[in-house]
Amino acid sequence: MKQPKSEFITDANGKKKAVILDISLYQEILEDLEDLRLLAERKDEATIPLSEVEKRLKARGLL
């Protein structure tokens, strides 16, 4: 996959001050940030063994 193009805005000394991102890359970054937020929010939740998840899905006819 081709890497989306990014452009930088610099000050008079050439120091990067801002970036212009391809909209698809920007949307991917926002989705990744949302995923990370959800992971952090749920980090202390109890987990369910995979075998139990499979059992529940089979009982519902979803697997």
Long-range contacts (C-beta under 8 A, 24 or more apart in sequence): none
